[in-house]
């Protein structure tokens, strides 16, 4: 099957997604896993000058909402995915293929789609029936950073570095503001973002309960065995763009 050519337009907002081989839970949440993943994404965000608007790492996949001013989304994602695969494999003393296929890069079409993509990424742990609110997700997520506009920094360990004093570097994981929030004060943004997330999350919870599905909960999430497969796995082809507009 032929592959779509990557779009490198620096003005486009992008929803990036990738899933592990057989949807196995190799990135199960823990403090060490959060530090490992945070260090990788922060370092390559800095190197490739990537604007990140939302991020969420679940046990078997991640979502990023980004923009690439230097038209280098491919370099950023390739380095990020390679390093996650290499370091998580090393952590569990495993070999072999880590990701199921290459990442998907969906152009976010409109400003309303951009907000929808932001909410989708931020509340992804709720959508998949893991926790009832994004604030409860014990893994790496941009939820609190989006609400409080707080700074986050992580360390990155350089295994190949010979000098001991240069083996660890610190990098700030920066979050950019959606354009529709830029004209608001910090307090107005906090209230607006929180209201949008609450409404979106509430609808997800209602829809899931109406379908007769519950939530795994934090305890259940933390008890998941690395490398195991979740009970529910949904793998559908992703279109080349992200939009709620059928036209």
C-alpha positions in Angstrom: 0.0 0.0 0.0 1.3 3.5 -0.9 1.9 6.0 1.9 0.6 9.6 1.9 3.4 12.2 1.6 4.1 14.1 4.8 2.8 17.6 4.8 5.5 20.0 6.0 3.6 23.3 6.0 4.8 25.3 9.1 1.5 27.0 9.5 -0.5 23.8 10.1 -1.5 22.5 13.5 -1.1 18.7 13.7 -2.5 15.8 15.7 0.3 13.2 16.1 -0.6 9.6 17.1 1.3 6.4 17.4 0.5 3.0 19.0 2.7 0.2 20.3 3.0 -3.2 18.6 -0.1 -5.3 19.3 -1.3 -2.4 21.5 0.8 -3.7 24.4 1.1 -1.6 27.5 4.8 -0.8 27.6 4.3 2.7 28.8 2.3 1.9 31.9 2.2 4.9 34.3 4.8 5.3 37.0 7.0 8.1 38.3 10.0 6.6 36.5 8.1 6.2 33.3 6.9 9.8 33.5 10.5 11.1 34.0 11.7 9.0 31.1 9.0 10.1 28.6 9.1 13.7 29.9 12.8 13.9 29.4 12.6 12.6 25.8 9.8 14.9 24.6 11.3 17.9 26.4 14.7 17.4 24.9 13.5 17.0 21.3 11.0 19.8 21.6 14.0 22.0 22.5 16.2 20.7 19.7 13.6 21.0 16.9 11.8 24.1 18.2 8.3 22.4 18.3 5.2 24.2 19.6 3.3 21.8 21.8 -0.4 22.6 22.7 -1.4 19.3 24.4 0.1 15.9 25.1 -1.0 12.6 26.7 0.9 9.3 27.0 -1.3 6.3 27.7 0.0 2.7 28.2 0.1 1.8 24.6 0.0 5.1 22.6 0.4 8.8 22.8 -1.2 11.9 21.2 0.5 15.3 20.6 -1.1 18.5 19.4 1.7 20.4 17.8 2.9 23.0 15.3 6.3 22.9 13.6 7.6 26.4 12.7 10.7 25.0 11.1 8.8 22.4 9.0 10.6 19.5 10.8 7.7 17.5 12.3 9.2 14.4 10.7 12.6 14.8 12.4 11.0 15.6 15.7 8.7 12.5 15.6 11.3 10.2 14.3 13.7 11.1 17.1 11.0 11.0 19.7 9.7 7.6 18.7 13.1 6.1 18.2 14.3 7.2 21.7 11.0 6.1 23.4 11.3 2.7 21.8 15.0 2.3 22.6 14.7 3.4 26.2 11.5 1.6 27.1 12.9 -1.6 25.5 16.0 -1.3 27.5 14.0 -0.7 30.7 12.2 -4.0 30.2 15.1 -5.9 28.8 13.3 -6.6 25.6 14.2 -6.6 21.9 12.2 -6.3 18.7 9.7 -4.0 17.2 8.1 -1.5 19.6 5.7 0.6 17.5 3.0 -1.0 15.4 3.5 1.4 12.4 4.8 4.8 11.7 3.1 7.8 13.4 0.0 9.4 11.9 0.1 13.2 11.2 -3.3 14.7 10.9 -3.7 18.3 9.9 -6.2 20.1 12.1 -8.4 22.0 9.8 -10.2 24.9 11.6 -10.0 26.8 14.8 -12.9 24.9 16.3 -11.2 21.7 15.3 -8.1 22.9 17.1 -10.1 23.2 20.3 -11.7 19.9 19.7 -8.3 18.2 19.2 -7.0 19.9 22.3 -9.8 18.5 24.4 -9.5 15.1 22.7 -5.8 14.8 23.7 -6.3 16.3 27.2 -9.2 13.9 28.0 -7.9 10.9 26.2 -7.5 8.8 29.4 -11.3 9.4 30.0 -12.2 8.5 26.4 -10.5 5.1 26.8 -12.3 4.3 30.0 -9.2 4.5 32.2 -10.2 7.3 34.7 -13.3 9.5 35.1 -11.4 12.8 34.8 -8.1 13.8 33.2 -6.9 15.1 36.5 -6.8 11.6 37.8 -4.6 10.1 35.1 -1.3 9.0 36.8 0.8 9.1 33.6 2.3 11.9 31.6 -0.3 14.5 30.5 -0.6 18.2 29.9 -3.8 18.6 31.9 -2.5 20.4 34.9 0.0 22.4 32.8 -2.8 23.6 30.6 -5.0 24.7 33.6 -2.3 26.3 35.7 0.2 27.3 33.0 2.9 25.8 35.2 6.5 25.0 34.1 7.7 21.5 33.9 11.3 20.4 33.5 12.8 16.9 33.1 16.2 15.4 32.9 17.6 13.5 29.9 20.4 10.9 30.5 23.0 10.7 27.7 24.2 7.1 27.8 27.0 7.6 25.2 28.5 10.7 26.9 31.9 10.0 28.3 32.2 12.9 30.8 30.2 12.1 34.0 29.3 15.8 34.5 27.6 15.9 31.0 25.6 12.7 31.2 22.5 14.4 32.5 20.9 17.5 31.0 17.7 19.3 32.1 15.1 20.5 29.6 11.8 22.5 30.0 8.7 20.9 28.5 6.9 24.0 27.2 3.2 24.4 26.4 2.0 26.9 23.9 -1.4 28.7 24.1 -4.1 27.9 21.6 -4.7 31.1 19.4 -8.3 31.5 20.7 -7.0 31.9 24.3 -4.1 34.3 23.6 -6.2 37.5 24.1 -7.5 36.5 27.5 -5.9 37.1 30.9 -4.4 34.2 32.8 -7.4 33.9 35.1 -9.8 34.1 32.1 -7.9 31.5 30.3 -7.9 29.2 33.3 -11.7 29.6 33.7 -12.3 29.1 30.0 -10.0 26.1 29.6 -11.3 24.4 32.7 -15.0 24.9 31.6 -14.3 23.4 28.2 -12.5 20.4 29.6 -15.2 19.8 32.2 -18.0 19.9 29.6 -16.1 17.7 27.2 -15.2 15.2 30.0 -18.7 15.1 31.3 -20.1 14.2 27.9 -17.5 11.4 27.6 -18.5 10.0 30.9 -22.2 10.1 30.2 -21.8 8.5 26.8 -19.6 5.7 28.3 -22.0 5.0 31.1 -25.0 5.1 28.7 -23.3 2.4 26.7 -22.9 0.3 29.8 -19.2 0.8 30.2 -17.3 1.7 33.4 -13.8 2.9 34.2 -10.7 1.0 35.2 -9.8 3.6 37.8 -6.4 4.7 39.1 -5.8 1.6 41.1 -6.6 -0.6 38.2 -4.3 1.4 35.9 -1.4 1.2 38.2 -1.9 -2.6 38.6 -1.6 -3.2 34.8 1.3 -5.4 33.9 3.9 -3.9 31.5 3.6 -5.6 28.1 0.1 -6.9 28.7 -2.8 -6.1 26.3 -5.9 -4.1 27.4 -9.3 -5.6 27.3 -10.6 -3.0 24.8 -8.5 -2.2 21.8 -9.9 0.0 19.0 -7.8 0.4 15.9 -9.5 2.3 13.1 -7.8 4.0 10.1 -7.1 7.7 10.7 -7.9 10.2 7.9 -5.3 12.6 6.7 -6.9 15.5 8.5 -8.7 16.1 11.9 -12.0 17.8 11.6 -15.6 17.5 12.9 -16.9 19.1 9.7 -18.1 16.3 7.4 -17.7 18.5 4.4 
